[in-house]
Each structure stands twice: as C-alpha cells, then as structure tokens.
Amino acid sequence: MYNLNKRSYFTTLGELRMLLAHLPADTKVCTGGVLGSYLHFEQDGRLVSFDDEDLSTDYSEQLYKEAADEDFWQGQEALMMHEHNDRLDYLAYMNSRIGG
C-alpha cells in the first residue's frame, strides 16, 4: 500500500530530483505499475519521458531507415540491456563501499 502523505506530482526534472534525493540508489522503480522502465529523450533535450514500453513506433525516423535490418534493432536492445546491467553493477559496488 502506498503512503498517501508522500504522494507527489511533478513536471520537471528538478522536482523529481528533489523528491527522490533521500532514497537509496537501489530503490526499485516502476512506471504504470510495471517494474522497470524506459527513459526516452526528445531530440531537442527539452522533454524526458518515463514509460513502461520501449515506444519503438515513436522512433519512426530511425525505424524506417533501419526497418530491414533486424540485427540493428536486436543490437540496440542488447546494448541498452548491457548498459543497464553495468549501471546496476556499479551501484552495487558503490553500495558495498559505503556500507562496508
């Protein structure tokens, strides 16, 4: 059950940073009730989207250019997951240094 007294609404990255600053780095995150999320950046850098889907259709410009190359998209997915695992390993390492 969620804590009603801590429920917050935010629209900027600054607010989000303030709201989460006190939480440990290994705090689980979900979007739309699903554990794990995708982070999408608008081309001009003025918008960040958190989503529980990969929004592959929103990458239509790149999708059409590379649509015939399934290896390209599999490689993109593999790279993204590799980077995800590297971040988790780094956070676990940092947590062990702080805690131990």
Biopython code that builds the backbone (N, CA, C, O; Angstrom):
import numpy as np
from Bio.PDB.StructureBuilder import StructureBuilder

atoms = [
    (1, "MET", "N", (0.851, -1.175, 0.000)),
    (1, "MET", "CA", (0.000, 0.000, 0.000)),
    (1, "MET", "C", (0.894, 1.235, 0.000)),
    (1, "MET", "O", (1.895, 1.290, 0.714)),
    (2, "TYR", "N", (0.534, 2.189, -0.781)),
    (2, "TYR", "CA", (1.306, 3.431, -0.878)),
    (2, "TYR", "C", (1.010, 4.352, 0.297)),
    (2, "TYR", "O", (-0.029, 4.236, 0.948)),
    (3, "ASN", "N", (1.934, 5.266, 0.557)),
    (3, "ASN", "CA", (1.811, 6.237, 1.627)),
    (3, "ASN", "C", (1.186, 7.507, 1.053)),
    (3, "ASN", "O", (1.839, 8.236, 0.306)),
    (4, "LEU", "N", (-0.063, 7.774, 1.395)),
    (4, "LEU", "CA", (-0.776, 8.929, 0.869)),
    (4, "LEU", "C", (-0.090, 10.244, 1.226)),
    (4, "LEU", "O", (-0.148, 11.199, 0.452)),
    (5, "ASN", "N", (0.550, 10.305, 2.373)),
    (5, "ASN", "CA", (1.219, 11.529, 2.803)),
    (5, "ASN", "C", (2.469, 11.849, 1.985)),
    (5, "ASN", "O", (2.965, 12.974, 2.024)),
    (6, "LYS", "N", (2.977, 10.868, 1.249)),
    (6, "LYS", "CA", (4.173, 11.094, 0.427)),
    (6, "LYS", "C", (3.843, 11.175, -1.059)),
    (6, "LYS", "O", (4.752, 11.327, -1.875)),
    (7, "ARG", "N", (2.580, 11.079, -1.430)),
    (7, "ARG", "CA", (2.198, 11.161, -2.833)),
    (7, "ARG", "C", (2.566, 12.543, -3.357)),
    (7, "ARG", "O", (2.317, 13.549, -2.694)),
    (8, "SER", "N", (3.162, 12.592, -4.551)),
    (8, "SER", "CA", (3.627, 13.848, -5.123)),
    (8, "SER", "C", (3.311, 13.900, -6.608)),
    (8, "SER", "O", (3.193, 12.871, -7.274)),
    (9, "TYR", "N", (3.178, 15.095, -7.101)),
    (9, "TYR", "CA", (3.010, 15.363, -8.519)),
    (9, "TYR", "C", (4.200, 16.206, -8.953)),
    (9, "TYR", "O", (4.588, 17.137, -8.248)),
    (10, "PHE", "N", (4.783, 15.890, -10.103)),
    (10, "PHE", "CA", (5.926, 16.658, -10.575)),
    (10, "PHE", "C", (5.853, 16.837, -12.079)),
    (10, "PHE", "O", (5.235, 16.034, -12.779)),
    (11, "THR", "N", (6.484, 17.893, -12.574)),
    (11, "THR", "CA", (6.531, 18.138, -14.011)),
    (11, "THR", "C", (7.929, 18.471, -14.508)),
    (11, "THR", "O", (8.136, 18.606, -15.714)),
    (12, "THR", "N", (8.893, 18.605, -13.604)),
    (12, "THR", "CA", (10.248, 18.948, -14.033)),
    (12, "THR", "C", (11.264, 17.984, -13.421)),
    (12, "THR", "O", (11.008, 17.351, -12.396)),
    (13, "LEU", "N", (12.406, 17.892, -14.067)),
    (13, "LEU", "CA", (13.487, 17.054, -13.571)),
    (13, "LEU", "C", (13.978, 17.545, -12.210)),
    (13, "LEU", "O", (14.325, 16.745, -11.341)),
    (14, "GLY", "N", (14.004, 18.866, -12.035)),
    (14, "GLY", "CA", (14.414, 19.420, -10.740)),
    (14, "GLY", "C", (13.524, 18.933, -9.616)),
    (14, "GLY", "O", (14.010, 18.546, -8.553)),
    (15, "GLU", "N", (12.223, 18.951, -9.846)),
    (15, "GLU", "CA", (11.289, 18.449, -8.828)),
    (15, "GLU", "C", (11.530, 16.963, -8.559)),
    (15, "GLU", "O", (11.564, 16.525, -7.409)),
    (16, "LEU", "N", (11.694, 16.204, -9.630)),
    (16, "LEU", "CA", (11.908, 14.763, -9.467)),
    (16, "LEU", "C", (13.167, 14.493, -8.661)),
    (16, "LEU", "O", (13.166, 13.630, -7.783)),
    (17, "ARG", "N", (14.238, 15.217, -8.945)),
    (17, "ARG", "CA", (15.474, 15.065, -8.171)),
    (17, "ARG", "C", (15.244, 15.362, -6.696)),
    (17, "ARG", "O", (15.736, 14.643, -5.826)),
    (18, "MET", "N", (14.493, 16.425, -6.416)),
    (18, "MET", "CA", (14.206, 16.785, -5.025)),
    (18, "MET", "C", (13.400, 15.684, -4.337)),
    (18, "MET", "O", (13.664, 15.341, -3.185)),
    (19, "LEU", "N", (12.430, 15.140, -5.042)),
    (19, "LEU", "CA", (11.554, 14.131, -4.458)),
    (19, "LEU", "C", (12.266, 12.813, -4.177)),
    (19, "LEU", "O", (11.885, 12.079, -3.265)),
    (20, "LEU", "N", (13.300, 12.513, -4.959)),
    (20, "LEU", "CA", (13.965, 11.211, -4.840)),
    (20, "LEU", "C", (15.327, 11.265, -4.164)),
    (20, "LEU", "O", (15.926, 10.219, -3.911)),
    (21, "ALA", "N", (15.823, 12.446, -3.869)),
    (21, "ALA", "CA", (17.188, 12.613, -3.365)),
    (21, "ALA", "C", (17.468, 11.811, -2.097)),
    (21, "ALA", "O", (18.599, 11.370, -1.891)),
    (22, "HIS", "N", (16.482, 11.615, -1.259)),
    (22, "HIS", "CA", (16.691, 10.940, 0.020)),
    (22, "HIS", "C", (16.649, 9.416, -0.078)),
    (22, "HIS", "O", (16.951, 8.725, 0.895)),
    (23, "LEU", "N", (16.281, 8.892, -1.231)),
    (23, "LEU", "CA", (16.126, 7.447, -1.390)),
    (23, "LEU", "C", (17.451, 6.763, -1.705)),
    (23, "LEU", "O", (18.303, 7.346, -2.376)),
    (24, "PRO", "N", (17.635, 5.536, -1.231)),
    (24, "PRO", "CA", (18.851, 4.795, -1.561)),
    (24, "PRO", "C", (18.902, 4.470, -3.060)),
    (24, "PRO", "O", (17.865, 4.370, -3.716)),
    (25, "ALA", "N", (20.102, 4.309, -3.584)),
    (25, "ALA", "CA", (20.290, 4.064, -5.011)),
    (25, "ALA", "C", (19.643, 2.766, -5.482)),
    (25, "ALA", "O", (19.328, 2.636, -6.665)),
    (26, "ASP", "N", (19.438, 1.805, -4.586)),
    (26, "ASP", "CA", (18.862, 0.524, -5.012)),
    (26, "ASP", "C", (17.340, 0.464, -4.837)),
    (26, "ASP", "O", (16.755, -0.619, -4.884)),
    (27, "THR", "N", (16.704, 1.607, -4.638)),
    (27, "THR", "CA", (15.247, 1.656, -4.546)),
    (27, "THR", "C", (14.650, 1.233, -5.886)),
    (27, "THR", "O", (15.041, 1.747, -6.934)),
    (28, "LYS", "N", (13.712, 0.306, -5.851)),
    (28, "LYS", "CA", (13.059, -0.179, -7.067)),
    (28, "LYS", "C", (12.177, 0.919, -7.655)),
    (28, "LYS", "O", (11.630, 1.743, -6.922)),
    (29, "VAL", "N", (12.044, 0.925, -8.981)),
    (29, "VAL", "CA", (11.244, 1.919, -9.694)),
    (29, "VAL", "C", (10.294, 1.204, -10.644)),
    (29, "VAL", "O", (10.677, 0.246, -11.316)),
    (30, "CYS", "N", (9.055, 1.675, -10.693)),
    (30, "CYS", "CA", (8.115, 1.146, -11.676)),
    (30, "CYS", "C", (7.381, 2.300, -12.338)),
    (30, "CYS", "O", (7.247, 3.384, -11.769)),
    (31, "THR", "N", (6.912, 2.047, -13.544)),
    (31, "THR", "CA", (6.118, 3.020, -14.296)),
    (31, "THR", "C", (4.860, 2.305, -14.743)),
    (31, "THR", "O", (4.928, 1.207, -15.297)),
    (32, "GLY", "N", (3.726, 2.913, -14.509)),
    (32, "GLY", "CA", (2.466, 2.282, -14.888)),
    (32, "GLY", "C", (2.240, 0.965, -14.172)),
    (32, "GLY", "O", (1.546, 0.089, -14.688)),
    (33, "GLY", "N", (2.817, 0.816, -12.989)),
    (33, "GLY", "CA", (2.642, -0.403, -12.211)),
    (33, "GLY", "C", (3.553, -1.545, -12.615)),
    (33, "GLY", "O", (3.438, -2.644, -12.072)),
    (34, "VAL", "N", (4.458, -1.310, -13.559)),
    (34, "VAL", "CA", (5.355, -2.358, -14.045)),
    (34, "VAL", "C", (6.777, -2.054, -13.581)),
    (34, "VAL", "O", (7.272, -0.940, -13.748)),
    (35, "LEU", "N", (7.425, -3.060, -12.996)),
    (35, "LEU", "CA", (8.804, -2.890, -12.545)),
    (35, "LEU", "C", (9.721, -2.740, -13.753)),
    (35, "LEU", "O", (9.696, -3.557, -14.674)),
    (36, "GLY", "N", (10.511, -1.708, -13.735)),
    (36, "GLY", "CA", (11.407, -1.423, -14.846)),
    (36, "GLY", "C", (10.748, -0.453, -15.810)),
    (36, "GLY", "O", (9.544, -0.524, -16.052)),
    (37, "SER", "N", (11.535, 0.441, -16.349)),
    (37, "SER", "CA", (11.003, 1.476, -17.229)),
    (37, "SER", "C", (12.019, 1.831, -18.301)),
    (37, "SER", "O", (13.209, 1.539, -18.189)),
    (38, "TYR", "N", (11.514, 2.461, -19.324)),
    (38, "TYR", "CA", (12.352, 3.018, -20.376)),
    (38, "TYR", "C", (12.404, 4.529, -20.184)),
    (38, "TYR", "O", (11.436, 5.148, -19.743)),
    (39, "LEU", "N", (13.539, 5.102, -20.521)),
    (39, "LEU", "CA", (13.729, 6.542, -20.459)),
    (39, "LEU", "C", (13.941, 7.029, -21.881)),
    (39, "LEU", "O", (14.852, 6.575, -22.572)),
    (40, "HIS", "N", (13.096, 7.957, -22.314)),
    (40, "HIS", "CA", (13.150, 8.476, -23.676)),
    (40, "HIS", "C", (13.448, 9.973, -23.619)),
    (40, "HIS", "O", (12.892, 10.695, -22.791)),
    (41, "PHE", "N", (14.330, 10.431, -24.506)),
    (41, "PHE", "CA", (14.713, 11.834, -24.567)),
    (41, "PHE", "C", (14.250, 12.426, -25.889)),
    (41, "PHE", "O", (14.524, 11.876, -26.956)),
    (42, "GLU", "N", (13.555, 13.537, -25.812)),
    (42, "GLU", "CA", (13.158, 14.261, -27.021)),
    (42, "GLU", "C", (14.421, 14.751, -27.727)),
    (42, "GLU", "O", (15.423, 15.042, -27.074)),
    (43, "GLN", "N", (14.380, 14.842, -29.050)),
    (43, "GLN", "CA", (15.560, 15.238, -29.837)),
    (43, "GLN", "C", (16.176, 16.544, -29.340)),
    (43, "GLN", "O", (17.400, 16.657, -29.267)),
    (44, "ASP", "N", (15.354, 17.523, -29.000)),
    (44, "ASP", "CA", (15.883, 18.832, -28.583)),
    (44, "ASP", "C", (16.292, 18.867, -27.115)),
    (44, "ASP", "O", (16.781, 19.893, -26.642)),
    (45, "GLY", "N", (16.103, 17.764, -26.380)),
    (45, "GLY", "CA", (16.531, 17.686, -24.991)),
    (45, "GLY", "C", (15.633, 18.379, -23.996)),
    (45, "GLY", "O", (15.988, 18.483, -22.822)),
    (46, "ARG", "N", (14.479, 18.859, -24.429)),
    (46, "ARG", "CA", (13.598, 19.616, -23.536)),
    (46, "ARG", "C", (12.519, 18.756, -22.896)),
    (46, "ARG", "O", (11.713, 19.262, -22.115)),
    (47, "LEU", "N", (12.488, 17.472, -23.212)),
    (47, "LEU", "CA", (11.478, 16.589, -22.653)),
    (47, "LEU", "C", (12.088, 15.224, -22.397)),
    (47, "LEU", "O", (12.824, 14.691, -23.228)),
    (48, "VAL", "N", (11.775, 14.666, -21.243)),
    (48, "VAL", "CA", (12.167, 13.314, -20.884)),
    (48, "VAL", "C", (10.889, 12.546, -20.604)),
    (48, "VAL", "O", (9.994, 13.046, -19.923)),
    (49, "SER", "N", (10.805, 11.333, -21.127)),
    (49, "SER", "CA", (9.614, 10.512, -20.917)),
    (49, "SER", "C", (9.985, 9.221, -20.206)),
    (49, "SER", "O", (10.934, 8.540, -20.596)),
    (50, "PHE", "N", (9.240, 8.888, -19.170)),
    (50, "PHE", "CA", (9.370, 7.620, -18.478)),
    (50, "PHE", "C", (8.216, 6.753, -18.947)),
    (50, "PHE", "O", (7.065, 7.189, -18.908)),
    (51, "ASP", "N", (8.495, 5.540, -19.388)),
    (51, "ASP", "CA", (7.433, 4.694, -19.909)),
    (51, "ASP", "C", (7.746, 3.236, -19.620)),
    (51, "ASP", "O", (8.908, 2.844, -19.518)),
    (52, "ASP", "N", (6.690, 2.436, -19.489)),
    (52, "ASP", "CA", (6.901, 1.008, -19.280)),
    (52, "ASP", "C", (7.007, 0.250, -20.603)),
    (52, "ASP", "O", (7.135, -0.975, -20.608)),
    (53, "GLU", "N", (6.955, 0.977, -21.729)),
    (53, "GLU", "CA", (7.107, 0.380, -23.051)),
    (53, "GLU", "C", (8.292, 1.020, -23.764)),
    (53, "GLU", "O", (8.707, 2.132, -23.439)),
    (54, "ASP", "N", (8.829, 0.294, -24.744)),
    (54, "ASP", "CA", (10.001, 0.811, -25.447)),
    (54, "ASP", "C", (9.667, 1.882, -26.481)),
    (54, "ASP", "O", (10.573, 2.509, -27.030)),
    (55, "LEU", "N", (8.386, 2.100, -26.755)),
    (55, "LEU", "CA", (7.912, 3.136, -27.681)),
    (55, "LEU", "C", (8.619, 3.081, -29.033)),
    (55, "LEU", "O", (8.927, 4.116, -29.623)),
    (56, "SER", "N", (8.870, 1.877, -29.514)),
    (56, "SER", "CA", (9.622, 1.724, -30.760)),
    (56, "SER", "C", (8.976, 2.465, -31.919)),
    (56, "SER", "O", (9.682, 2.943, -32.808)),
    (57, "THR", "N", (7.645, 2.575, -31.934)),
    (57, "THR", "CA", (6.995, 3.288, -33.034)),
    (57, "THR", "C", (7.259, 4.784, -32.979)),
    (57, "THR", "O", (7.137, 5.469, -33.995)),
    (58, "ASP", "N", (7.619, 5.303, -31.811)),
    (58, "ASP", "CA", (7.932, 6.724, -31.695)),
    (58, "ASP", "C", (9.315, 7.068, -32.245)),
    (58, "ASP", "O", (9.672, 8.239, -32.371)),
    (59, "TYR", "N", (10.071, 6.053, -32.565)),
    (59, "TYR", "CA", (11.379, 6.239, -33.175)),
    (59, "TYR", "C", (11.268, 5.998, -34.677)),
    (59, "TYR", "O", (12.165, 5.425, -35.294)),
    (60, "SER", "N", (10.155, 6.443, -35.254)),
    (60, "SER", "CA", (9.824, 6.111, -36.640)),
    (60, "SER", "C", (10.888, 6.542, -37.633)),
    (60, "SER", "O", (11.150, 5.819, -38.595)),
    (61, "GLU", "N", (11.509, 7.695, -37.433)),
    (61, "GLU", "CA", (12.531, 8.152, -38.374)),
    (61, "GLU", "C", (13.656, 7.134, -38.471)),
    (61, "GLU", "O", (14.071, 6.767, -39.571)),
    (62, "GLN", "N", (14.150, 6.678, -37.329)),
    (62, "GLN", "CA", (15.195, 5.663, -37.317)),
    (62, "GLN", "C", (14.645, 4.296, -37.695)),
    (62, "GLN", "O", (15.332, 3.500, -38.337)),
    (63, "LEU", "N", (13.413, 4.025, -37.298)),
    (63, "LEU", "CA", (12.796, 2.731, -37.575)),
    (63, "LEU", "C", (12.690, 2.488, -39.067)),
    (63, "LEU", "O", (12.992, 1.392, -39.538)),
    (64, "TYR", "N", (12.266, 3.492, -39.816)),
    (64, "TYR", "CA", (12.123, 3.313, -41.256)),
    (64, "TYR", "C", (13.468, 3.140, -41.937)),
    (64, "TYR", "O", (13.590, 2.368, -42.888)),
    (65, "LYS", "N", (14.473, 3.847, -41.460)),
    (65, "LYS", "CA", (15.807, 3.724, -42.052)),
    (65, "LYS", "C", (16.397, 2.339, -41.813)),
    (65, "LYS", "O", (17.100, 1.800, -42.668)),
    (66, "GLU", "N", (16.111, 1.775, -40.661)),
    (66, "GLU", "CA", (16.741, 0.522, -40.278)),
    (66, "GLU", "C", (15.764, -0.651, -40.243)),
    (66, "GLU", "O", (16.117, -1.728, -39.762)),
    (67, "ALA", "N", (14.539, -0.461, -40.743)),
    (67, "ALA", "CA", (13.485, -1.470, -40.615)),
    (67, "ALA", "C", (13.897, -2.820, -41.176)),
    (67, "ALA", "O", (13.528, -3.856, -40.624)),
    (68, "ALA", "N", (14.642, -2.822, -42.247)),
    (68, "ALA", "CA", (15.028, -4.082, -42.868)),
    (68, "ALA", "C", (16.159, -4.768, -42.112)),
    (68, "ALA", "O", (16.438, -5.946, -42.338)),
    (69, "ASP", "N", (16.795, -4.048, -41.236)),
    (69, "ASP", "CA", (17.960, -4.582, -40.528)),
    (69, "ASP", "C", (17.573, -4.993, -39.107)),
    (69, "ASP", "O", (17.760, -4.229, -38.160)),
    (70, "GLU", "N", (17.039, -6.195, -38.969)),
    (70, "GLU", "CA", (16.617, -6.683, -37.650)),
    (70, "GLU", "C", (17.795, -6.797, -36.697)),
    (70, "GLU", "O", (17.644, -6.598, -35.491)),
    (71, "ASP", "N", (18.974, -7.117, -37.234)),
    (71, "ASP", "CA", (20.172, -7.200, -36.399)),
    (71, "ASP", "C", (20.471, -5.861, -35.728)),
    (71, "ASP", "O", (20.928, -5.823, -34.586)),
    (72, "PHE", "N", (20.213, -4.763, -36.442)),
    (72, "PHE", "CA", (20.429, -3.434, -35.870)),
    (72, "PHE", "C", (19.590, -3.262, -34.612)),
    (72, "PHE", "O", (20.108, -2.843, -33.577)),
    (73, "TRP", "N", (18.304, -3.579, -34.687)),
    (73, "TRP", "CA", (17.407, -3.379, -33.551)),
    (73, "TRP", "C", (17.706, -4.344, -32.418)),
    (73, "TRP", "O", (17.596, -3.979, -31.248)),
    (74, "GLN", "N", (18.080, -5.560, -32.751)),
    (74, "GLN", "CA", (18.488, -6.503, -31.704)),
    (74, "GLN", "C", (19.754, -6.016, -31.024)),
    (74, "GLN", "O", (19.911, -6.153, -29.811)),
    (75, "GLY", "N", (20.660, -5.444, -31.814)),
    (75, "GLY", "CA", (21.887, -4.884, -31.247)),
    (75, "GLY", "C", (21.604, -3.699, -30.340)),
    (75, "GLY", "O", (22.240, -3.551, -29.296)),
    (76, "GLN", "N", (20.654, -2.850, -30.729)),
    (76, "GLN", "CA", (20.270, -1.710, -29.891)),
    (76, "GLN", "C", (19.714, -2.193, -28.555)),
    (76, "GLN", "O", (20.065, -1.661, -27.502)),
    (77, "GLU", "N", (18.850, -3.198, -28.603)),
    (77, "GLU", "CA", (18.276, -3.760, -27.378)),
    (77, "GLU", "C", (19.356, -4.379, -26.504)),
    (77, "GLU", "O", (19.365, -4.174, -25.290)),
    (78, "ALA", "N", (20.268, -5.135, -27.112)),
    (78, "ALA", "CA", (21.354, -5.771, -26.359)),
    (78, "ALA", "C", (22.255, -4.724, -25.714)),
    (78, "ALA", "O", (22.656, -4.877, -24.560)),
    (79, "LEU", "N", (22.575, -3.665, -26.451)),
    (79, "LEU", "CA", (23.413, -2.594, -25.903)),
    (79, "LEU", "C", (22.721, -1.913, -24.728)),
    (79, "LEU", "O", (23.347, -1.656, -23.700)),
    (80, "MET", "N", (21.438, -1.622, -24.877)),
    (80, "MET", "CA", (20.691, -0.966, -23.810)),
    (80, "MET", "C", (20.681, -1.832, -22.537)),
    (80, "MET", "O", (20.856, -1.317, -21.433)),
    (81, "MET", "N", (20.478, -3.135, -22.697)),
    (81, "MET", "CA", (20.443, -4.019, -21.531)),
    (81, "MET", "C", (21.840, -4.187, -20.920)),
    (81, "MET", "O", (21.971, -4.303, -19.702)),
    (82, "HIS", "N", (22.875, -4.200, -21.753)),
    (82, "HIS", "CA", (24.243, -4.269, -21.248)),
    (82, "HIS", "C", (24.560, -3.032, -20.394)),
    (82, "HIS", "O", (25.127, -3.146, -19.307)),
    (83, "GLU", "N", (24.191, -1.866, -20.896)),
    (83, "GLU", "CA", (24.407, -0.625, -20.145)),
    (83, "GLU", "C", (23.612, -0.631, -18.844)),
    (83, "GLU", "O", (24.098, -0.161, -17.816)),
    (84, "HIS", "N", (22.394, -1.162, -18.887)),
    (84, "HIS", "CA", (21.564, -1.289, -17.681)),
    (84, "HIS", "C", (22.279, -2.151, -16.640)),
    (84, "HIS", "O", (22.374, -1.769, -15.474)),
    (85, "ASN", "N", (22.777, -3.307, -17.060)),
    (85, "ASN", "CA", (23.468, -4.202, -16.129)),
    (85, "ASN", "C", (24.742, -3.581, -15.595)),
    (85, "ASN", "O", (25.073, -3.770, -14.425)),
    (86, "ASP", "N", (25.470, -2.838, -16.430)),
    (86, "ASP", "CA", (26.667, -2.132, -15.957)),
    (86, "ASP", "C", (26.320, -1.118, -14.868)),
    (86, "ASP", "O", (27.038, -1.000, -13.874)),
    (87, "ARG", "N", (25.212, -0.381, -15.057)),
    (87, "ARG", "CA", (24.795, 0.587, -14.029)),
    (87, "ARG", "C", (24.436, -0.119, -12.725)),
    (87, "ARG", "O", (24.804, 0.346, -11.646)),
    (88, "LEU", "N", (23.721, -1.237, -12.817)),
    (88, "LEU", "CA", (23.372, -1.979, -11.603)),
    (88, "LEU", "C", (24.622, -2.498, -10.891)),
    (88, "LEU", "O", (24.708, -2.443, -9.665)),
    (89, "ASP", "N", (25.589, -3.000, -11.659)),
    (89, "ASP", "CA", (26.849, -3.474, -11.065)),
    (89, "ASP", "C", (27.585, -2.332, -10.372)),
    (89, "ASP", "O", (28.113, -2.507, -9.274)),
    (90, "TYR", "N", (27.621, -1.164, -11.011)),
    (90, "TYR", "CA", (28.284, -0.002, -10.426)),
    (90, "TYR", "C", (27.601, 0.410, -9.119)),
    (90, "TYR", "O", (28.265, 0.671, -8.116)),
    (91, "LEU", "N", (26.275, 0.465, -9.146)),
    (91, "LEU", "CA", (25.548, 0.841, -7.925)),
    (91, "LEU", "C", (25.757, -0.168, -6.807)),
    (91, "LEU", "O", (25.896, 0.217, -5.646)),
    (92, "ALA", "N", (25.783, -1.454, -7.141)),
    (92, "ALA", "CA", (26.044, -2.478, -6.126)),
    (92, "ALA", "C", (27.446, -2.312, -5.542)),
    (92, "ALA", "O", (27.643, -2.446, -4.335)),
    (93, "TYR", "N", (28.417, -2.018, -6.407)),
    (93, "TYR", "CA", (29.790, -1.797, -5.953)),
    (93, "TYR", "C", (29.869, -0.582, -5.028)),
    (93, "TYR", "O", (30.480, -0.644, -3.961)),
    (94, "MET", "N", (29.247, 0.523, -5.446)),
    (94, "MET", "CA", (29.271, 1.734, -4.624)),
    (94, "MET", "C", (28.575, 1.507, -3.293)),
    (94, "MET", "O", (29.033, 1.985, -2.256)),
    (95, "ASN", "N", (27.463, 0.775, -3.323)),
    (95, "ASN", "CA", (26.732, 0.475, -2.084)),
    (95, "ASN", "C", (27.580, -0.378, -1.155)),
    (95, "ASN", "O", (27.535, -0.183, 0.060)),
    (96, "SER", "N", (28.346, -1.313, -1.686)),
    (96, "SER", "CA", (29.197, -2.159, -0.841)),
    (96, "SER", "C", (30.327, -1.350, -0.208)),
    (96, "SER", "O", (30.746, -1.642, 0.912)),
    (97, "ARG", "N", (30.819, -0.344, -0.911)),
    (97, "ARG", "CA", (31.886, 0.523, -0.375)),
    (97, "ARG", "C", (31.352, 1.417, 0.728)),
    (97, "ARG", "O", (32.027, 1.654, 1.730)),
    (98, "ILE", "N", (30.137, 1.911, 0.541)),
    (98, "ILE", "CA", (29.525, 2.805, 1.533)),
    (98, "ILE", "C", (29.105, 2.013, 2.759)),
    (98, "ILE", "O", (29.306, 2.448, 3.894)),
    (99, "GLY", "N", (28.521, 0.848, 2.519)),
    (99, "GLY", "CA", (28.002, 0.042, 3.609)),
    (99, "GLY", "C", (29.043, -0.778, 4.320)),
    (99, "GLY", "O", (28.838, -1.180, 5.466)),
    (100, "GLY", "N", (30.170, -1.039, 3.662)),
    (100, "GLY", "CA", (31.138, -1.944, 4.240)),
    (100, "GLY", "C", (32.418, -1.287, 4.456)),
    (100, "GLY", "O", (33.359, -1.914, 4.944)),
]
sb = StructureBuilder()
sb.init_structure("model")
sb.init_model(0)
sb.init_chain("A")
sb.init_seg("    ")
for serial, (resi, resn, name, xyz) in enumerate(atoms, 1):
    if name == "N":
        sb.init_residue(resn, " ", resi, " ")
    sb.init_atom(name, np.array(xyz, "f"), 0.0, 1.0, " ", f" {name:<3s}", serial, name[0])
structure = sb.get_structure()
